[in-house]
Amino acid sequence: MDEREFSTAAGRRIEAARGALGYSTAEMCELIGVSRPTYSGYITGRIIAPVLRLEPLVCRGITLDYLFFGIRSGLTVALSEKLAAAEAETEAADGQKMGRPRSAG
């Protein structure tokens, strides 16, 4: 995995965390203390989010292992399930933006 793939995957997981926690984009920006353009940079992979910006997510049970590497072992089962659902929604939305049909699963 190269740096671009890493940052893109991490960005998708940050966006999944937002969805799993039930925050709007504006609420998430406020929570982690960044502007919308900076947040957009995080979730699209243009910018790798600094660890200190992600501390509020860690305080809500989302591990850095998950955010950066997709490792779910430190998450509660309920949170892991919410994140999986949010990831699927994010992937479906990305597919629609790119003109791909939404998957049926």
C-alpha positions as CSV (number, residue, x, y, z in Angstrom):
1,M,0.0,0.0,0.0
2,D,1.4,3.4,-0.9
3,E,0.9,6.6,0.9
4,R,-2.0,7.8,-1.3
5,E,-3.9,4.5,-0.8
6,F,-3.2,4.7,3.0
7,S,-4.4,8.3,3.3
8,T,-7.5,7.6,1.2
9,A,-8.4,4.5,3.2
10,A,-7.9,6.4,6.5
11,G,-10.0,9.2,5.2
12,R,-12.9,6.9,4.4
13,R,-12.7,5.5,7.9
14,I,-12.7,9.0,9.4
15,E,-15.9,9.6,7.4
16,A,-17.3,6.3,8.6
17,A,-16.6,7.3,12.2
18,R,-18.5,10.5,11.6
19,G,-21.5,8.5,10.4
20,A,-21.3,5.9,13.1
21,L,-21.2,8.5,15.8
22,G,-24.2,10.3,14.2
23,Y,-22.5,13.7,13.6
24,S,-23.2,16.0,10.8
25,T,-20.1,17.3,8.9
26,A,-20.3,20.6,10.7
27,E,-20.5,18.8,14.1
28,M,-17.5,16.6,13.2
29,C,-15.5,19.7,12.1
30,E,-16.2,21.4,15.4
31,L,-15.5,18.2,17.4
32,I,-12.0,17.8,15.9
33,G,-11.3,21.5,15.5
34,V,-10.9,21.9,11.7
35,S,-12.5,23.8,8.9
36,R,-14.7,22.1,6.3
37,P,-12.0,22.3,3.6
38,T,-9.5,20.7,6.0
39,Y,-12.0,17.9,6.9
40,S,-12.6,17.4,3.2
41,G,-8.9,17.0,2.7
42,Y,-8.9,14.3,5.4
43,I,-11.7,12.3,4.1
44,T,-10.6,12.4,0.5
45,G,-7.0,11.4,1.4
46,R,-5.4,14.7,0.3
47,I,-4.3,15.3,3.9
48,I,-3.4,12.7,6.5
49,A,-5.2,13.7,9.7
50,P,-2.8,14.5,12.6
51,V,-3.2,12.1,15.6
52,L,-4.0,14.9,18.0
53,R,-7.0,16.1,15.8
54,L,-8.4,12.6,16.2
55,E,-8.3,12.4,20.0
56,P,-12.0,13.3,20.3
57,L,-12.8,10.2,18.3
58,V,-10.6,8.1,20.4
59,C,-12.4,9.5,23.5
60,R,-15.6,8.2,21.9
61,G,-14.3,4.7,21.5
62,I,-12.9,4.8,18.0
63,T,-9.3,3.5,18.1
64,L,-6.4,4.9,16.1
65,D,-5.8,1.3,15.0
66,Y,-9.1,1.4,13.3
67,L,-8.8,4.9,11.8
68,F,-5.3,4.4,10.3
69,F,-5.2,0.7,9.7
70,G,-8.8,-0.6,9.7
71,I,-8.1,-2.9,12.7
72,R,-11.3,-3.5,14.5
73,S,-10.1,-5.7,17.4
74,G,-10.1,-2.8,19.9
75,L,-13.6,-1.7,19.2
76,T,-16.8,-2.7,20.9
77,V,-19.0,-5.0,18.9
78,A,-21.7,-2.4,18.7
79,L,-19.3,0.3,17.5
80,S,-17.7,-2.1,15.0
81,E,-21.2,-2.9,13.5
82,K,-22.0,0.9,13.3
83,L,-18.7,1.5,11.6
84,A,-19.2,-1.3,9.1
85,A,-22.6,0.1,8.2
86,A,-21.2,3.6,7.8
87,E,-18.3,2.3,5.7
88,A,-20.8,0.6,3.4
89,E,-22.8,3.9,3.1
90,T,-19.6,5.9,2.3
91,E,-18.6,3.4,-0.3
92,A,-22.0,3.4,-1.9
93,A,-22.0,7.2,-2.0
94,D,-18.5,7.2,-3.5
95,G,-19.7,4.8,-6.2
96,Q,-22.6,7.0,-7.1
97,K,-20.3,10.1,-7.3
98,M,-18.1,8.2,-9.7
99,G,-21.1,7.0,-11.8
100,R,-20.9,3.4,-10.6
101,P,-24.0,1.5,-9.8
102,R,-24.8,0.9,-6.1
103,S,-24.0,-2.6,-4.9
104,A,-26.8,-4.7,-3.6
105,G,-25.1,-6.0,-0.5
